Structure formats: structure tokens, C-alpha cells
Amino acid sequence: MASLADPAEVRAHLVAAAEAGVAITYAELLERLGYAFSRPKMRALCSILGTVDEEAEARGEPALAVLVVRQSDGIPGQGWWVAGGPRSRGYRGPWEGPEAKRFIEKVQAETFAYWAKESGG
């Protein structure tokens, strides 16, 4: 099976979101890539998000996958949490709820600030 999308295309959508200072839902990102939301498509997207973040880290950039969130609560799904990003930042709290939301907002703010600076904003 062919890949759902080129990681560079996914990255471009995430950089645009970061520059705009907004998070994007899994469904919104899939729609921008030309797909309707489905669990299998979301899982395939999550794999690409891991690649995007690995490449961002290699460039010395902040994580971008943290910008992709569930519509229900504005927090990334389980795959993001188990990928290691939170642990590498010393976060050991829950994956849901107010504490998780505060942590995510902090990480997203760092990403927004970086890309605002990069885009001259």
C-alpha cells in the first residue's frame, strides 16, 4: 500500500498551522490531505507524524505533531504520548484532563513562538 501522504506535505500543513498559531484536528489534517476521517487513516497519519517530528528534531526545530489534536478535548492522541516527547521533557502526568491540557498548551506555545519567529511574525 502506498503511503497516505508525503511527510514533507504533512510538515508543510503543520508549519502553516504553527505560523498561524493554531492547532489542527486529525480530521482537519486528513481533509487537507484529501481524505475523509477513518481510524485506519488516522493511524497511518500518526506514523507520518512520527517521521515529521524525527526530522524536525534532526533540524533542531520544535515538535510539530503536538499541533495535531483530538476534536473532543484539544489534546494529541495516545500515539503522541507514547512516542517519547512528553517523557523527554520530564512530563510524567496523565494523558488526559486539565494537567495534560496545560502541558500541551505549553509545548504548543513553544512551537508557535519558534515558527512565528521563523516566519518573521
Secondary structure, 3 states (H helix, E strand, C coil): CCCCCCHHHHHHHHHHHHHHCCCEEHHHHHHHCCCCCCHHHHHHHHHHHHHHHHHHHHHCCCCCHHHEECCCCCCCCHHHHHCCHHHHCCCCCCCCCHHHHHHHHHHHHHHHHHHHHHCCC
